[in-house]
Amino acid sequence: MDRLELNIAVPPMAIVKIDGGLGSQMWQYALSLAVARHSPFEVRHDLSWFRNCAKDIYGVENRLFALNRVFTNIRLRLPSERDRMLFMRLLSRYRGSHCDFDPSVLALDQPTYLGGYYINSRYVTCAEKDIRKAYEFSPKVREQNPGLLETINSALMPVAVHVRRGDYIGSIHDVLTEQYFERAFKILAAALSPKPTFFIFSNGMDWAKKTFATWPYDFVYMEDNDNDDVAGDLFLMTQCRHFIISNSTLSWWAAWLSLKAKDKTVIMPDVWCAGEHPIAGEHMRGGDGWHMCPVA
């Protein structure tokens, strides 16, 4: 019997899957900009996850596509359904979460579908100018919390603190303990002058209030934005000068985007997901201090 040969026309493109919450969407879109800059292929974006799932790890909280609402310079190019299915089934190269930098991701030599997460800052810094331009906040996001913004602007030393809990509890993600935050507060309280004000952003605010209640620092709890509108919190965090972040892409982006201080200090956990090392801090903008803090 003669062998059956199938000749399938594969367009010269790379398709990047975008899914998850706002921070994850930002990471994957940033990857698409880096691939577009460094590879010979046209890049397109697969948004089908938001039609088929659009929920958190437990299928409870909404995960809405928000990039083109939050930022003014998002340019999406969608593949045809035929190309999306072809690439996803036959040309998918990476899956899961990867914290190591792989330069071949940027220098693709064949059409490729990039799913999963590529959680390393070098994918971002190699296309920094393009990414910062893309992530300029829309006027609507900038203006939605004027009272909270004024509170941050009036503080002499505003520090954004992100406490990520919610869907992390019981998942593969490491949930940060009170010991992590206690150490981080001590480090910044000793290093900063004038005395810092810690602005708390969290999807587990009750835990944060209870845990921090007796600690000798100035706290402001930022509670106006709910799960479906984390863009407001993201923008407000970028208006702070220093950062204590969780193992969360949302607060990582807030710290990276913030240009409020030339001597910006960012404290981050030394594990990210399932014991993996976090997105690297050593590749950030020159002069920034990104410090990894052990997780107890």
ROLO-309631 format. One record per residue (C-alpha): residue number from 1; residue in three letters; z, x, y. Coordinates in steps of 0.25 Angstrom, whole numbers, plus 5000, padded with zeros to 4 digits. Layout:
residues N
 sedren domi   pz   px   py
    NUM  ALA    Z    X    Y
...
END
This chain:
residues 296
 sedren domi   pz   px   py
      1  MET 5000 5000 5000
      2  ASP 4996 5006 5013
      3  ARG 5007 5009 5023
      4  LEU 5009 4999 5034
      5  GLU 5009 5006 5048
      6  LEU 5015 5000 5060
      7  ASN 5010 5005 5074
      8  ILE 5019 5000 5085
      9  ALA 5017 5003 5099
     10  VAL 5029 5008 5105
     11  PRO 5029 5008 5120
     12  PRO 5034 5021 5127
     13  MET 5048 5016 5132
     14  ALA 5063 5018 5129
     15  ILE 5071 5005 5129
     16  VAL 5086 5006 5132
     17  LYS 5095 4995 5127
     18  ILE 5105 4989 5138
     19  ASP 5117 4981 5133
     20  GLY 5132 4980 5135
     21  GLY 5140 4978 5148
     22  LEU 5136 4983 5162
     23  GLY 5141 4998 5159
     24  SER 5133 4999 5146
     25  GLN 5121 4993 5153
     26  MET 5122 5003 5164
     27  TRP 5122 5014 5154
     28  GLN 5110 5010 5146
     29  TYR 5102 5007 5159
     30  ALA 5106 5021 5164
     31  LEU 5101 5027 5150
     32  SER 5088 5020 5153
     33  LEU 5086 5026 5166
     34  ALA 5089 5040 5160
     35  VAL 5079 5038 5149
     36  ALA 5069 5033 5159
     37  ARG 5071 5046 5167
     38  HIS 5071 5056 5156
     39  SER 5061 5050 5145
     40  PRO 5046 5047 5146
     41  PHE 5048 5032 5142
     42  GLU 5049 5019 5150
     43  VAL 5063 5013 5148
     44  ARG 5066 4999 5146
     45  HIS 5079 4991 5144
     46  ASP 5083 4982 5132
     47  LEU 5092 4971 5137
     48  SER 5091 4962 5125
     49  TRP 5106 4964 5122
     50  PHE 5109 4955 5133
     51  ARG 5101 4944 5127
     52  ASN 5107 4945 5113
     53  CYS 5121 4950 5115
     54  ALA 5127 4953 5129
     55  LYS 5141 4953 5125
     56  ASP 5152 4963 5123
     57  ILE 5157 4970 5110
     58  TYR 5164 4957 5106
     59  GLY 5153 4948 5110
     60  VAL 5162 4942 5121
     61  GLU 5160 4947 5135
     62  ASN 5147 4946 5142
     63  ARG 5138 4959 5143
     64  LEU 5128 4954 5154
     65  PHE 5116 4963 5158
     66  ALA 5119 4966 5172
     67  LEU 5112 4979 5177
     68  ASN 5102 4973 5186
     69  ARG 5112 4964 5192
     70  VAL 5122 4975 5195
     71  PHE 5113 4986 5199
     72  THR 5101 4985 5209
     73  ASN 5092 4996 5203
     74  ILE 5091 4992 5188
     75  ARG 5076 4992 5183
     76  LEU 5075 4985 5169
     77  ARG 5063 4986 5160
     78  LEU 5063 4978 5148
     79  PRO 5055 4980 5135
     80  SER 5047 4970 5128
     81  GLU 5054 4963 5117
     82  ARG 5044 4969 5107
     83  ASP 5047 4983 5113
     84  ARG 5062 4981 5113
     85  MET 5063 4977 5098
     86  LEU 5053 4988 5094
     87  PHE 5061 4999 5101
     88  MET 5075 4993 5097
     89  ARG 5071 4992 5082
     90  LEU 5062 5005 5080
     91  LEU 5065 5014 5092
     92  SER 5080 5013 5094
     93  ARG 5086 5027 5094
     94  TYR 5101 5026 5098
     95  ARG 5112 5016 5096
     96  GLY 5126 5015 5098
     97  SER 5134 5023 5109
     98  HIS 5131 5038 5112
     99  CYS 5140 5046 5120
    100  ASP 5132 5059 5118
    101  PHE 5120 5063 5127
    102  ASP 5107 5063 5120
    103  PRO 5096 5069 5129
    104  SER 5085 5064 5120
    105  VAL 5089 5049 5124
    106  LEU 5083 5053 5138
    107  ALA 5071 5061 5133
    108  LEU 5066 5050 5123
    109  ASP 5053 5055 5116
    110  GLN 5050 5041 5110
    111  PRO 5052 5026 5113
    112  THR 5066 5023 5111
    113  TYR 5076 5011 5111
    114  LEU 5090 5016 5117
    115  GLY 5101 5007 5112
    116  GLY 5116 5009 5113
    117  TYR 5123 5018 5123
    118  TYR 5121 5032 5128
    119  ILE 5135 5034 5134
    120  ASN 5133 5048 5140
    121  SER 5133 5051 5155
    122  ARG 5121 5061 5154
    123  TYR 5112 5049 5152
    124  VAL 5116 5044 5165
    125  THR 5117 5057 5173
    126  CYS 5103 5061 5169
    127  ALA 5097 5049 5177
    128  GLU 5109 5048 5187
    129  LYS 5100 5045 5199
    130  ASP 5093 5033 5192
    131  ILE 5105 5027 5187
    132  ARG 5113 5028 5200
    133  LYS 5101 5021 5207
    134  ALA 5101 5010 5196
    135  TYR 5115 5007 5197
    136  GLU 5116 5003 5211
    137  PHE 5125 4991 5212
    138  SER 5119 4978 5217
    139  PRO 5124 4972 5230
    140  LYS 5130 4960 5222
    141  VAL 5139 4969 5213
    142  ARG 5143 4978 5225
    143  GLU 5147 4965 5233
    144  GLN 5154 4957 5222
    145  ASN 5168 4962 5223
    146  PRO 5170 4965 5238
    147  GLY 5185 4964 5238
    148  LEU 5187 4974 5226
    149  LEU 5177 4983 5232
    150  GLU 5185 4984 5245
    151  THR 5198 4986 5237
    152  ILE 5191 4998 5230
    153  ASN 5186 5004 5243
    154  SER 5199 5003 5250
    155  ALA 5206 5011 5239
    156  LEU 5208 5025 5243
    157  MET 5206 5030 5229
    158  PRO 5199 5020 5220
    159  VAL 5199 5023 5205
    160  ALA 5191 5013 5196
    161  VAL 5198 5011 5182
    162  HIS 5190 5004 5171
    163  VAL 5198 4998 5159
    164  ARG 5188 4994 5149
    165  ARG 5194 4985 5138
    166  GLY 5189 4971 5134
    167  ASP 5178 4973 5124
    168  TYR 5182 4987 5121
    169  ILE 5195 4983 5114
    170  GLY 5193 4983 5099
    171  SER 5179 4989 5100
    172  ILE 5173 5003 5098
    173  HIS 5176 5007 5112
    174  ASP 5189 5015 5115
    175  VAL 5198 5006 5123
    176  LEU 5206 5015 5134
    177  THR 5221 5015 5133
    178  GLU 5231 5015 5144
    179  GLN 5233 5029 5142
    180  TYR 5219 5032 5146
    181  PHE 5221 5025 5159
    182  GLU 5235 5030 5162
    183  ARG 5229 5045 5161
    184  ALA 5218 5042 5169
    185  PHE 5226 5035 5180
    186  LYS 5235 5047 5180
    187  ILE 5224 5057 5182
    188  LEU 5218 5050 5194
    189  ALA 5231 5046 5200
    190  ALA 5234 5061 5200
    191  ALA 5220 5066 5205
    192  LEU 5217 5056 5216
    193  SER 5222 5055 5230
    194  PRO 5224 5046 5237
    195  LYS 5230 5038 5226
    196  PRO 5220 5030 5217
    197  THR 5219 5015 5216
    198  PHE 5214 5012 5202
    199  PHE 5205 5000 5201
    200  ILE 5205 4994 5187
    201  PHE 5193 4988 5181
    202  SER 5194 4982 5167
    203  ASN 5190 4971 5157
    204  GLY 5204 4972 5152
    205  MET 5212 4970 5165
    206  ASP 5224 4964 5159
    207  TRP 5226 4977 5151
    208  ALA 5224 4986 5163
    209  LYS 5234 4978 5171
    210  LYS 5244 4978 5161
    211  THR 5242 4993 5157
    212  PHE 5242 4998 5171
    213  ALA 5253 4989 5177
    214  THR 5264 5000 5178
    215  TRP 5256 5012 5181
    216  PRO 5258 5018 5194
    217  TYR 5244 5017 5200
    218  ASP 5237 5008 5210
    219  PHE 5228 4998 5202
    220  VAL 5218 4988 5207
    221  TYR 5213 4978 5196
    222  MET 5198 4974 5198
    223  GLU 5197 4960 5191
    224  ASP 5186 4953 5199
    225  ASN 5175 4956 5190
    226  ASP 5174 4950 5175
    227  ASN 5166 4955 5163
    228  ASP 5153 4949 5167
    229  ASP 5153 4956 5180
    230  VAL 5158 4970 5178
    231  ALA 5148 4975 5188
    232  GLY 5157 4972 5199
    233  ASP 5168 4981 5193
    234  LEU 5158 4992 5190
    235  PHE 5154 4992 5205
    236  LEU 5168 4992 5209
    237  MET 5172 5004 5200
    238  THR 5161 5012 5206
    239  GLN 5167 5010 5220
    240  CYS 5179 5018 5215
    241  ARG 5181 5033 5217
    242  HIS 5187 5037 5203
    243  PHE 5187 5031 5189
    244  ILE 5195 5029 5176
    245  ILE 5185 5023 5167
    246  SER 5185 5017 5153
    247  ASN 5175 5020 5142
    248  SER 5166 5010 5148
    249  THR 5152 5012 5154
    250  LEU 5156 5002 5165
    251  SER 5166 5011 5171
    252  TRP 5158 5024 5168
    253  TRP 5147 5019 5176
    254  ALA 5157 5015 5187
    255  ALA 5162 5029 5188
    256  TRP 5148 5035 5187
    257  LEU 5142 5027 5198
    258  SER 5154 5028 5208
    259  LEU 5151 5038 5219
    260  LYS 5163 5035 5227
    261  ALA 5169 5049 5225
    262  LYS 5163 5062 5224
    263  ASP 5175 5067 5216
    264  LYS 5175 5055 5207
    265  THR 5184 5056 5195
    266  VAL 5182 5048 5182
    267  ILE 5191 5047 5171
    268  MET 5185 5042 5158
    269  PRO 5190 5041 5143
    270  ASP 5186 5052 5133
    271  VAL 5181 5042 5123
    272  TRP 5171 5031 5125
    273  CYS 5167 5023 5113
    274  ALA 5172 5025 5099
    275  GLY 5178 5038 5102
    276  GLU 5165 5044 5108
    277  HIS 5166 5053 5120
    278  PRO 5163 5046 5133
    279  ILE 5151 5047 5141
    280  ALA 5151 5061 5147
    281  GLY 5158 5063 5161
    282  GLU 5153 5077 5163
    283  HIS 5139 5073 5166
    284  MET 5143 5065 5178
    285  ARG 5140 5068 5193
    286  GLY 5145 5082 5198
    287  GLY 5159 5081 5203
    288  ASP 5163 5069 5196
    289  GLY 5176 5070 5188
    290  TRP 5174 5063 5174
    291  HIS 5187 5065 5166
    292  MET 5189 5060 5152
    293  CYS 5202 5055 5149
    294  PRO 5208 5055 5134
    295  VAL 5209 5041 5129
    296  ALA 5223 5038 5122
END
